[in-house]
Amino acid sequence: MQYATQTNYIRHLSANHYRAPKLLCQYSNNLYSKALYQTRQPAFNEGGLLSYETNYHLCKTNDIYKMLQA
């Protein structure tokens, strides 16, 4: 199965204006990694996966989630 991706290039930004979106993308990636880790960890320890609702409440208390202002 092949997935399509879209790449958007933002041009003509100063270094200060470029820094904010880049930082938000890093926070988003970190939050995704944290959520994936929390979801998969019970599978290795207990043999089951963490539900979406439980993972949501765990991620909601995370500092990265608060920095994203989601």
Backbone as a printed PyTorch tensor [residue, N CA C, xyz], in Angstrom:
tensor([[[ 0.8390, -1.1710,  0.0000],
         [ 0.0000,  0.0000,  0.0000],
         [ 0.8890,  1.2400,  0.0000]],

        [[ 0.5480,  2.1690, -0.8170],
         [ 1.3490,  3.3660, -0.9490],
         [ 0.5800,  4.5580, -0.3880]],

        [[ 1.2680,  5.3600,  0.4070],
         [ 0.6470,  6.5280,  1.0110],
         [ 1.1020,  7.7900,  0.2880]],

        [[ 0.1880,  8.7220,  0.1250],
         [ 0.5240,  9.9980, -0.4890],
         [ 0.8750, 10.9960,  0.6070]],

        [[ 1.8800, 11.7740,  0.3690],
         [ 2.2630, 12.8040,  1.3270],
         [ 2.2390, 14.1580,  0.6400]],

        [[ 2.0870, 15.1720,  1.4430],
         [ 2.0800, 16.5290,  0.9300],
         [ 3.1580, 17.3160,  1.6560]],

        [[ 3.9480, 18.0390,  0.9050],
         [ 4.9960, 18.8710,  1.4770],
         [ 4.6960, 20.3230,  1.1530]],

        [[ 4.6740, 21.1450,  2.1660],
         [ 4.4340, 22.5730,  1.9860],
         [ 5.7060, 23.3320,  2.3320]],

        [[ 6.1160, 24.1930,  1.4430],
         [ 7.2970, 25.0080,  1.6680],
         [ 6.8530, 26.4330,  1.9830]],

        [[ 7.3180, 26.9360,  3.0990],
         [ 7.0010, 28.3030,  3.4990],
         [ 8.2290, 29.1480,  3.1880]],

        [[ 8.0450, 30.1310,  2.3450],
         [ 9.1750, 30.9360,  1.8880],
         [ 9.1150, 32.3480,  2.4600]],

        [[10.2270, 32.9930,  2.3710],
         [10.3690, 34.4050,  2.7250],
         [10.0350, 34.6750,  4.1870]],

        [[10.4940, 33.8060,  5.0740],
         [10.3170, 34.0320,  6.5040],
         [11.6590, 34.3850,  7.1250]],

        [[11.6020, 35.2640,  8.0870],
         [12.8290, 35.5700,  8.8240],
         [13.1160, 34.4150,  9.7770]],

        [[14.2760, 34.4270, 10.3690],
         [14.6630, 33.3480, 11.2890],
         [13.7220, 33.2800, 12.4820]],

        [[13.2810, 34.4260, 12.9770],
         [12.3640, 34.4420, 14.1230],
         [10.9950, 33.8810, 13.7670]],

        [[10.4990, 34.1980, 12.5740],
         [ 9.1960, 33.6910, 12.1560],
         [ 9.2510, 32.2030, 11.8200]],

        [[10.3870, 31.7190, 11.3880],
         [10.5450, 30.3100, 11.0430],
         [10.6690, 29.4430, 12.2930]],

        [[11.2170, 30.0130, 13.3580],
         [11.4940, 29.2600, 14.5770],
         [10.2130, 28.7420, 15.2400]],

        [[ 9.1510, 29.5260, 15.2550],
         [ 7.9090, 29.1300, 15.9350],
         [ 7.2640, 27.8940, 15.2920]],

        [[ 7.0190, 27.8660, 13.9700],
         [ 6.4330, 26.6490, 13.3880],
         [ 7.3270, 25.4210, 13.5350]],

        [[ 8.6420, 25.6290, 13.4380],
         [ 9.5610, 24.5050, 13.5840],
         [ 9.4830, 23.9330, 14.9950]],

        [[ 9.4030, 24.7970, 15.9880],
         [ 9.3030, 24.3630, 17.3740],
         [ 7.9880, 23.6220, 17.6240]],

        [[ 6.8930, 24.1220, 17.0500],
         [ 5.6030, 23.4480, 17.2040],
         [ 5.6110, 22.0740, 16.5380]],

        [[ 6.2800, 21.9520, 15.4100],
         [ 6.3960, 20.6460, 14.7540],
         [ 7.1960, 19.6710, 15.6120]],

        [[ 8.2420, 20.1560, 16.2500],
         [ 9.0260, 19.2980, 17.1380],
         [ 8.1950, 18.8550, 18.3350]],

        [[ 7.4160, 19.7790, 18.9190],
         [ 6.5510, 19.4240, 20.0460],
         [ 5.5190, 18.3870, 19.6240]],

        [[ 4.9580, 18.5730, 18.4320],
         [ 3.9620, 17.6340, 17.9290],
         [ 4.5670, 16.2490, 17.7340]],

        [[ 5.7570, 16.1940, 17.1850],
         [ 6.4410, 14.9190, 16.9880],
         [ 6.7420, 14.2510, 18.3260]],

        [[ 7.1850, 15.0350, 19.3070],
         [ 7.4780, 14.4820, 20.6280],
         [ 6.2230, 13.9350, 21.2990]],

        [[ 5.1100, 14.6550, 21.1490],
         [ 3.8560, 14.1930, 21.7430],
         [ 3.3780, 12.9090, 21.0700]],

        [[ 3.5140, 12.8320, 19.7540],
         [ 3.1490, 11.6140, 19.0320],
         [ 3.9820, 10.4300, 19.5180]],

        [[ 5.2810, 10.6460, 19.6650],
         [ 6.1620,  9.5660, 20.1270],
         [ 5.7990,  9.1210, 21.5360]],

        [[ 5.4910, 10.0790, 22.3970],
         [ 5.1050,  9.7710, 23.7760],
         [ 3.8000,  8.9710, 23.7980]],

        [[ 2.8200,  9.3870, 23.0080],
         [ 1.5380,  8.6890, 22.9630],
         [ 1.7030,  7.2760, 22.4080]],

        [[ 2.5170,  7.1240, 21.3840],
         [ 2.7570,  5.8020, 20.8120],
         [ 3.4420,  4.8940, 21.8200]],

        [[ 4.4100,  5.4360, 22.5420],
         [ 5.1110,  4.6640, 23.5670],
         [ 4.1410,  4.2170, 24.6580]],

        [[ 3.2930,  5.1410, 25.1200],
         [ 2.3380,  4.8030, 26.1750],
         [ 1.3140,  3.7770, 25.7050]],

        [[ 0.9600,  3.8160, 24.4380],
         [-0.0130,  2.8660, 23.9020],
         [ 0.5880,  1.4750, 23.7750]],

        [[ 1.8280,  1.3920, 23.3390],
         [ 2.4480,  0.0910, 23.0850],
         [ 3.0350, -0.5630, 24.3260]],

        [[ 3.4080,  0.2190, 25.3230],
         [ 4.0780, -0.3310, 26.4930],
         [ 3.2480, -1.3970, 27.2130]],

        [[ 1.9360, -1.1910, 27.4320],
         [ 1.1550, -2.2540, 28.0730],
         [ 1.1050, -3.5480, 27.2580]],

        [[ 1.2740, -3.4550, 25.9500],
         [ 1.2760, -4.6600, 25.1180],
         [ 2.4700, -5.5440, 25.4650]],

        [[ 3.5870, -4.9290, 25.7710],
         [ 4.7750, -5.7010, 26.1260],
         [ 4.6990, -6.2150, 27.5600]],

        [[ 4.1200, -5.4210, 28.4490],
         [ 4.0830, -5.7870, 29.8650],
         [ 2.8990, -6.6760, 30.2250]],

        [[ 1.7130, -6.3250, 29.7230],
         [ 0.4870, -7.0080, 30.1430],
         [-0.2040, -7.7750, 29.0240]],

        [[ 0.1940, -7.5520, 27.8020],
         [-0.4080, -8.2590, 26.6840],
         [-1.5870, -7.5500, 26.0530]],

        [[-1.9080, -6.3290, 26.4560],
         [-3.0230, -5.5840, 25.8690],
         [-2.5920, -4.1780, 25.5140]],

        [[-3.4070, -3.5090, 24.7230],
         [-3.1040, -2.1400, 24.3270],
         [-3.8660, -1.1520, 25.2020]],

        [[-3.3470,  0.0470, 25.3000],
         [-3.9850,  1.1190, 26.0480],
         [-5.0790,  1.7270, 25.1780]],

        [[-6.2280,  2.0220, 25.7480],
         [-7.3220,  2.5910, 24.9640],
         [-7.0350,  4.0510, 24.6230]],

        [[-7.7270,  4.5500, 23.6260],
         [-7.5580,  5.9340, 23.1940],
         [-7.9000,  6.9000, 24.3220]],

        [[-9.0000,  6.6430, 25.0120],
         [-9.4570,  7.5390, 26.0730],
         [-8.4520,  7.6070, 27.2190]],

        [[-7.9230,  6.4680, 27.6170],
         [-6.9440,  6.4380, 28.7010],
         [-5.6680,  7.1580, 28.2830]],

        [[-5.2380,  6.9240, 27.0630],
         [-4.0290,  7.5760, 26.5640],
         [-4.2280,  9.0850, 26.4570]],

        [[-5.4130,  9.5050, 26.0720],
         [-5.7110, 10.9350, 25.9710],
         [-5.5410, 11.6160, 27.3230]],

        [[-6.0700, 11.0050, 28.3610],
         [-5.9780, 11.6040, 29.6910],
         [-4.5420, 11.5850, 30.2180]],

        [[-3.7700, 10.5850, 29.8410],
         [-2.3600, 10.5630, 30.2300],
         [-1.5680, 11.6560, 29.5010]],

        [[-1.8480, 11.8320, 28.2220],
         [-1.1230, 12.8330, 27.4390],
         [-1.5400, 14.2560, 27.8090]],

        [[-2.7700, 14.3990, 28.2730],
         [-3.2720, 15.7210, 28.6230],
         [-2.4880, 16.3470, 29.7720]],

        [[-1.9300, 15.5230, 30.6360],
         [-1.1530, 16.0290, 31.7630],
         [ 0.3210, 16.2240, 31.4030]],

        [[ 0.6940, 15.9080, 30.1830],
         [ 2.0780, 16.0130, 29.7340],
         [ 2.4450, 17.4750, 29.4640]],

        [[ 3.6710, 17.8520, 29.7650],
         [ 4.1330, 19.2250, 29.5410],
         [ 4.1410, 19.5890, 28.0580]],

        [[ 4.4500, 18.6380, 27.2030],
         [ 4.4880, 18.8960, 25.7620],
         [ 3.0940, 19.2490, 25.2550]],

        [[ 2.0860, 18.5680, 25.7550],
         [ 0.6980, 18.8470, 25.3790],
         [ 0.3350, 20.2770, 25.7550]],

        [[ 0.7760, 20.7100, 26.9210],
         [ 0.4840, 22.0690, 27.3800],
         [ 1.2200, 23.1100, 26.5390]],

        [[ 2.4330, 22.7870, 26.0890],
         [ 3.1890, 23.7250, 25.2580],
         [ 2.5510, 23.8930, 23.8840]],

        [[ 1.8810, 22.8540, 23.3980],
         [ 1.2000, 22.9510, 22.1060],
         [-0.0850, 23.7590, 22.1990]],

        [[-0.5660, 23.9920, 23.3950],
         [-1.8180, 24.7120, 23.6420],
         [-2.9690, 24.0600, 22.8940]],

        [[-2.9970, 22.7450, 22.9370],
         [-4.0390, 21.9860, 22.2430],
         [-5.3160, 21.9580, 23.0620]]])
